[in-house]
Amino acid sequence: MSTTVETVSTAARTAPAAVIVAIDGPSGTGKSSTSKAVAAQLGLSYLDTGAQYRAITWWMLNNGIDVSDPAEIATAASKPVIVSGTDPAAPTITVDGEDASGPIRTQEVTSRVSAVSAVPEVRALITELQRSIAREAERGIVVEGRDIGTTVLPDADIKIFLTASPEARAARRSGELKGSDLAATQEALVKRDAADSGRKTSPLAKAGDAVEVDTTELTLAQVIECVVTLVGEKQAAK
């Protein structure tokens, strides 16, 4: 039975329209906006992996887990049930059946997510969840995160790494978080970069075969057009 399932899955992946796109990069580079738009334009599913790490962090904060204690985090990691909707027009995320799309974006979650996501047991569980979602995407999927091309989906059809200057990233994030202090936002981004790049398990990194796109001087529309073109070229070559 398992052999049959694998055969069907492989057939779906090799269909002309099927493509797995990995988009990595630090915060403020335009990953989410670009990934959702590219997925919608190409008729693909979409997955925000960062939201999953935020979701498990939110659950731990709500359930009294000491998120400064890696051992306590590891013990609790398998308890919450996280479900991600993959419609790029309306992506959803629930934790134990509760809509978490709003609560996971609070500053409290943002300030703790790097510590939680650095715990190997958390990454192992979430990584397997991400791989299962990608396998089930019959037409293909755009997956955005920090370690997709290097760890989660190293065999992705195309890997893209978005970058931008710290100043541009801070300005964009401040625009999203209306009323936030620009200098403080930039400092927080740099601090998170260091935490994500320096962790031992699946650090933020550019895959060796990824295409790097610097979005500093580009409009969102230009970034989307660039990525759509890259994906189209890959689909045509399959």
Buried (B, 14 or more C-beta within 10 A) or exposed (E): EEEEEEEEEEEBBEEEEBBBBBBBBBBBBBBBBBBBBBBBBBEBBBBBBBBBBBBBBBBBBBEEBEBEEBEBBBEBBEEBEBBBBBEBEEBEBBBBEEEBBEBBBEEEBBBBBBBBBBBBBBBBBBBEBBEEBBBEBBBBBBBBBBBBBBBBBEEBBBBBBBBBBBEBBBBBBBEEBEEBEEEEBBEBBBEBBEBBEEBEBBBBBBBEEBBEBBBEEBEEEEBBBBBBEBBBEBBEEE
